[in-house]
Amino acid sequence: MRKIIYTIHALRRLKQRNISKLLVEGCVKKPDKLISEDDVKRVVKRLNEKVLVVIYRLVNDKIIIITAYITSKVKKYFK
């Protein structure tokens, strides 16, 4: 598994949004959906009636977490 690094922005958002690193890493390792946009990846994991979205960038052999959020817009990601 690649090394996971969090940006300061990501750490602030995780704390603000009460999202654990364990949840983020689980989403990155086993996502329900992966959306690739050039060098930026968006992974989505179902959480009951909500979804966790993690946005990261691959740099060499590292995963740089940019941000993460939980949303109730499940249909947006799973049509």
PyMOL commands that place a pseudoatom at each C-alpha (Angstrom):
pseudoatom trace, name=CA, resn=MET, resi=1, chain=A, elem=C, hetatm=0, pos=[0.000, 0.000, 0.000]
pseudoatom trace, name=CA, resn=ARG, resi=2, chain=A, elem=C, hetatm=0, pos=[1.217, 3.463, -0.840]
pseudoatom trace, name=CA, resn=LYS, resi=3, chain=A, elem=C, hetatm=0, pos=[2.027, 5.926, 1.912]
pseudoatom trace, name=CA, resn=ILE, resi=4, chain=A, elem=C, hetatm=0, pos=[-0.875, 8.279, 2.710]
pseudoatom trace, name=CA, resn=ILE, resi=5, chain=A, elem=C, hetatm=0, pos=[-0.048, 11.918, 3.446]
pseudoatom trace, name=CA, resn=TYR, resi=6, chain=A, elem=C, hetatm=0, pos=[-2.563, 14.548, 4.532]
pseudoatom trace, name=CA, resn=THR, resi=7, chain=A, elem=C, hetatm=0, pos=[-2.329, 18.202, 3.531]
pseudoatom trace, name=CA, resn=ILE, resi=8, chain=A, elem=C, hetatm=0, pos=[-2.866, 20.780, 6.285]
pseudoatom trace, name=CA, resn=HIS, resi=9, chain=A, elem=C, hetatm=0, pos=[-6.119, 21.689, 4.538]
pseudoatom trace, name=CA, resn=ALA, resi=10, chain=A, elem=C, hetatm=0, pos=[-7.277, 18.051, 4.669]
pseudoatom trace, name=CA, resn=LEU, resi=11, chain=A, elem=C, hetatm=0, pos=[-6.411, 17.705, 8.368]
pseudoatom trace, name=CA, resn=ARG, resi=12, chain=A, elem=C, hetatm=0, pos=[-8.361, 20.871, 9.192]
pseudoatom trace, name=CA, resn=ARG, resi=13, chain=A, elem=C, hetatm=0, pos=[-11.381, 19.705, 7.184]
pseudoatom trace, name=CA, resn=LEU, resi=14, chain=A, elem=C, hetatm=0, pos=[-11.353, 16.222, 8.756]
pseudoatom trace, name=CA, resn=LYS, resi=15, chain=A, elem=C, hetatm=0, pos=[-11.357, 17.758, 12.225]
pseudoatom trace, name=CA, resn=GLN, resi=16, chain=A, elem=C, hetatm=0, pos=[-14.023, 20.311, 11.262]
pseudoatom trace, name=CA, resn=ARG, resi=17, chain=A, elem=C, hetatm=0, pos=[-16.241, 17.637, 9.690]
pseudoatom trace, name=CA, resn=ASN, resi=18, chain=A, elem=C, hetatm=0, pos=[-15.556, 15.002, 12.379]
pseudoatom trace, name=CA, resn=ILE, resi=19, chain=A, elem=C, hetatm=0, pos=[-14.211, 12.434, 9.876]
pseudoatom trace, name=CA, resn=SER, resi=20, chain=A, elem=C, hetatm=0, pos=[-11.585, 9.952, 11.077]
pseudoatom trace, name=CA, resn=LYS, resi=21, chain=A, elem=C, hetatm=0, pos=[-8.380, 9.136, 9.203]
pseudoatom trace, name=CA, resn=LEU, resi=22, chain=A, elem=C, hetatm=0, pos=[-9.382, 5.471, 9.506]
pseudoatom trace, name=CA, resn=LEU, resi=23, chain=A, elem=C, hetatm=0, pos=[-12.577, 6.182, 7.540]
pseudoatom trace, name=CA, resn=VAL, resi=24, chain=A, elem=C, hetatm=0, pos=[-10.642, 8.130, 4.882]
pseudoatom trace, name=CA, resn=GLU, resi=25, chain=A, elem=C, hetatm=0, pos=[-8.028, 5.393, 4.498]
pseudoatom trace, name=CA, resn=GLY, resi=26, chain=A, elem=C, hetatm=0, pos=[-10.744, 2.734, 4.237]
pseudoatom trace, name=CA, resn=CYS, resi=27, chain=A, elem=C, hetatm=0, pos=[-12.366, 4.733, 1.443]
pseudoatom trace, name=CA, resn=VAL, resi=28, chain=A, elem=C, hetatm=0, pos=[-9.058, 5.116, -0.419]
pseudoatom trace, name=CA, resn=LYS, resi=29, chain=A, elem=C, hetatm=0, pos=[-8.173, 1.407, -0.065]
pseudoatom trace, name=CA, resn=LYS, resi=30, chain=A, elem=C, hetatm=0, pos=[-11.608, -0.031, -0.922]
pseudoatom trace, name=CA, resn=PRO, resi=31, chain=A, elem=C, hetatm=0, pos=[-13.788, 2.583, -2.622]
pseudoatom trace, name=CA, resn=ASP, resi=32, chain=A, elem=C, hetatm=0, pos=[-17.255, 1.821, -3.969]
pseudoatom trace, name=CA, resn=LYS, resi=33, chain=A, elem=C, hetatm=0, pos=[-16.526, 4.155, -6.885]
pseudoatom trace, name=CA, resn=LEU, resi=34, chain=A, elem=C, hetatm=0, pos=[-13.430, 5.841, -8.371]
pseudoatom trace, name=CA, resn=ILE, resi=35, chain=A, elem=C, hetatm=0, pos=[-13.638, 8.955, -10.522]
pseudoatom trace, name=CA, resn=SER, resi=36, chain=A, elem=C, hetatm=0, pos=[-10.376, 9.995, -12.221]
pseudoatom trace, name=CA, resn=GLU, resi=37, chain=A, elem=C, hetatm=0, pos=[-9.879, 13.599, -13.301]
pseudoatom trace, name=CA, resn=ASP, resi=38, chain=A, elem=C, hetatm=0, pos=[-6.355, 13.850, -14.761]
pseudoatom trace, name=CA, resn=ASP, resi=39, chain=A, elem=C, hetatm=0, pos=[-3.983, 13.460, -11.807]
pseudoatom trace, name=CA, resn=VAL, resi=40, chain=A, elem=C, hetatm=0, pos=[-6.711, 14.002, -9.199]
pseudoatom trace, name=CA, resn=LYS, resi=41, chain=A, elem=C, hetatm=0, pos=[-8.754, 11.058, -7.951]
pseudoatom trace, name=CA, resn=ARG, resi=42, chain=A, elem=C, hetatm=0, pos=[-12.155, 11.163, -6.276]
pseudoatom trace, name=CA, resn=VAL, resi=43, chain=A, elem=C, hetatm=0, pos=[-13.181, 8.035, -4.380]
pseudoatom trace, name=CA, resn=VAL, resi=44, chain=A, elem=C, hetatm=0, pos=[-16.614, 7.426, -2.934]
pseudoatom trace, name=CA, resn=LYS, resi=45, chain=A, elem=C, hetatm=0, pos=[-17.714, 5.047, -0.180]
pseudoatom trace, name=CA, resn=ARG, resi=46, chain=A, elem=C, hetatm=0, pos=[-21.308, 4.381, 0.898]
pseudoatom trace, name=CA, resn=LEU, resi=47, chain=A, elem=C, hetatm=0, pos=[-22.125, 5.088, 4.555]
pseudoatom trace, name=CA, resn=ASN, resi=48, chain=A, elem=C, hetatm=0, pos=[-25.716, 3.984, 5.087]
pseudoatom trace, name=CA, resn=GLU, resi=49, chain=A, elem=C, hetatm=0, pos=[-27.813, 6.769, 3.523]
pseudoatom trace, name=CA, resn=LYS, resi=50, chain=A, elem=C, hetatm=0, pos=[-24.810, 9.057, 2.996]
pseudoatom trace, name=CA, resn=VAL, resi=51, chain=A, elem=C, hetatm=0, pos=[-21.492, 8.842, 1.142]
pseudoatom trace, name=CA, resn=LEU, resi=52, chain=A, elem=C, hetatm=0, pos=[-17.919, 9.720, 2.040]
pseudoatom trace, name=CA, resn=VAL, resi=53, chain=A, elem=C, hetatm=0, pos=[-16.025, 11.468, -0.747]
pseudoatom trace, name=CA, resn=VAL, resi=54, chain=A, elem=C, hetatm=0, pos=[-12.214, 11.677, -0.598]
pseudoatom trace, name=CA, resn=ILE, resi=55, chain=A, elem=C, hetatm=0, pos=[-10.217, 13.711, -3.090]
pseudoatom trace, name=CA, resn=TYR, resi=56, chain=A, elem=C, hetatm=0, pos=[-6.529, 12.934, -3.481]
pseudoatom trace, name=CA, resn=ARG, resi=57, chain=A, elem=C, hetatm=0, pos=[-3.580, 13.184, -5.840]
pseudoatom trace, name=CA, resn=LEU, resi=58, chain=A, elem=C, hetatm=0, pos=[-1.002, 10.510, -6.632]
pseudoatom trace, name=CA, resn=VAL, resi=59, chain=A, elem=C, hetatm=0, pos=[2.549, 11.838, -6.399]
pseudoatom trace, name=CA, resn=ASN, resi=60, chain=A, elem=C, hetatm=0, pos=[5.254, 9.246, -7.105]
pseudoatom trace, name=CA, resn=ASP, resi=61, chain=A, elem=C, hetatm=0, pos=[4.423, 6.433, -4.683]
pseudoatom trace, name=CA, resn=LYS, resi=62, chain=A, elem=C, hetatm=0, pos=[2.414, 8.597, -2.267]
pseudoatom trace, name=CA, resn=ILE, resi=63, chain=A, elem=C, hetatm=0, pos=[-1.284, 9.378, -1.881]
pseudoatom trace, name=CA, resn=ILE, resi=64, chain=A, elem=C, hetatm=0, pos=[-1.759, 13.034, -0.971]
pseudoatom trace, name=CA, resn=ILE, resi=65, chain=A, elem=C, hetatm=0, pos=[-5.180, 13.581, 0.627]
pseudoatom trace, name=CA, resn=ILE, resi=66, chain=A, elem=C, hetatm=0, pos=[-6.531, 16.976, -0.435]
pseudoatom trace, name=CA, resn=THR, resi=67, chain=A, elem=C, hetatm=0, pos=[-9.942, 16.926, 1.272]
pseudoatom trace, name=CA, resn=ALA, resi=68, chain=A, elem=C, hetatm=0, pos=[-12.814, 14.710, 2.373]
pseudoatom trace, name=CA, resn=TYR, resi=69, chain=A, elem=C, hetatm=0, pos=[-16.479, 15.261, 3.102]
pseudoatom trace, name=CA, resn=ILE, resi=70, chain=A, elem=C, hetatm=0, pos=[-19.679, 13.379, 3.837]
pseudoatom trace, name=CA, resn=THR, resi=71, chain=A, elem=C, hetatm=0, pos=[-22.771, 14.165, 1.796]
pseudoatom trace, name=CA, resn=SER, resi=72, chain=A, elem=C, hetatm=0, pos=[-26.327, 12.900, 1.562]
pseudoatom trace, name=CA, resn=LYS, resi=73, chain=A, elem=C, hetatm=0, pos=[-26.293, 13.327, -2.247]
pseudoatom trace, name=CA, resn=VAL, resi=74, chain=A, elem=C, hetatm=0, pos=[-25.965, 9.579, -2.869]
pseudoatom trace, name=CA, resn=LYS, resi=75, chain=A, elem=C, hetatm=0, pos=[-27.711, 9.769, -6.276]
pseudoatom trace, name=CA, resn=LYS, resi=76, chain=A, elem=C, hetatm=0, pos=[-25.101, 12.251, -7.512]
pseudoatom trace, name=CA, resn=TYR, resi=77, chain=A, elem=C, hetatm=0, pos=[-22.425, 9.550, -7.171]
pseudoatom trace, name=CA, resn=PHE, resi=78, chain=A, elem=C, hetatm=0, pos=[-24.497, 6.397, -7.753]
pseudoatom trace, name=CA, resn=LYS, resi=79, chain=A, elem=C, hetatm=0, pos=[-26.966, 6.941, -10.592]
for i in range(1, 79): cmd.bond("trace and resi %d" % i, "trace and resi %d" % (i + 1))
show_as sticks, trace
zoom trace
